[in-house]
C-alpha cells in the first residue's frame, strides 16, 4: 500500500514565488483572484504565507561594465 501524500502548493503562492517582479505580480494576482483589492491579497498572503516561511531569492549584484561606444 502506498502511503505517500502529495500536498499541492497554493497556486497563488506558487505564482508569486516564481515571479521576478513581485510588485507587478501582486497587482496581477489581486486583479485575478481578489477583485483588484491589494489589501485582501496582503491579508491572504500574511495568513497563508507568514514572513518566517517566505523564501527570498537572492540575486547577486551584476558587475557593471562600461558601455562600448563606437566612433564613426
C-alpha positions as CSV (number, residue, x, y, z in Angstrom):
1,X,0.0,0.0,0.0
2,X,1.3,3.4,-0.9
3,X,1.2,5.9,1.9
4,X,2.6,8.9,0.1
5,X,0.6,12.0,0.4
6,X,1.1,14.7,-2.2
7,X,0.5,18.3,-0.9
8,X,-0.4,20.7,-3.6
9,X,1.1,24.1,-3.1
10,X,-1.3,27.0,-3.3
11,X,-1.3,28.3,-6.9
12,X,-1.3,32.0,-5.7
13,X,1.8,31.5,-3.6
14,X,3.4,29.5,-6.3
15,X,2.8,32.2,-8.9
16,X,4.2,34.9,-6.6
17,X,7.2,32.8,-5.7
18,X,8.0,32.2,-9.3
19,X,7.7,35.8,-10.4
20,X,10.7,38.1,-10.8
21,X,8.8,41.4,-10.5
22,X,7.0,41.0,-7.2
23,X,5.1,44.3,-7.3
24,X,3.5,43.7,-10.7
25,X,2.8,40.0,-9.8
26,X,1.0,41.1,-6.7
27,X,-1.1,43.6,-8.7
28,X,-1.9,40.9,-11.2
29,X,-2.9,38.4,-8.5
30,X,-5.1,40.9,-6.8
31,X,-6.8,41.6,-10.1
32,X,-7.1,37.9,-10.9
33,X,-8.3,36.5,-7.6
34,X,-9.3,39.3,-5.3
35,X,-11.3,41.7,-7.4
36,X,-8.4,44.1,-7.7
37,X,-8.1,44.5,-3.9
38,X,-4.5,44.6,-2.8
39,X,-5.5,44.7,0.9
40,X,-7.3,41.4,0.6
41,X,-4.3,39.9,-1.1
42,X,-2.0,41.1,1.6
43,X,-4.3,39.6,4.3
44,X,-4.3,36.3,2.4
45,X,-0.6,36.3,2.0
46,X,0.1,37.0,5.7
47,X,-2.4,34.3,6.7
48,X,-1.2,31.6,4.3
49,X,2.5,32.6,3.9
50,X,3.8,34.1,7.1
51,X,7.1,36.1,6.9
52,X,9.2,33.5,8.6
53,X,8.3,30.9,5.9
54,X,8.8,33.1,2.9
55,X,11.7,32.3,0.7
56,X,13.6,35.3,-0.7
57,X,15.5,34.8,-3.9
58,X,19.0,36.2,-3.5
59,X,20.1,38.0,-6.7
60,X,23.8,38.7,-6.7
61,X,24.8,42.1,-8.0
62,X,26.0,42.0,-11.5
63,X,29.2,43.8,-12.1
64,X,28.7,46.9,-14.2
65,X,30.7,47.3,-17.3
66,X,31.1,50.5,-19.3
67,X,29.1,50.6,-22.5
68,X,31.0,50.2,-25.7
69,X,31.0,53.3,-27.8
70,X,31.8,53.2,-31.4
71,X,33.3,56.2,-33.2
72,X,32.1,56.6,-36.7
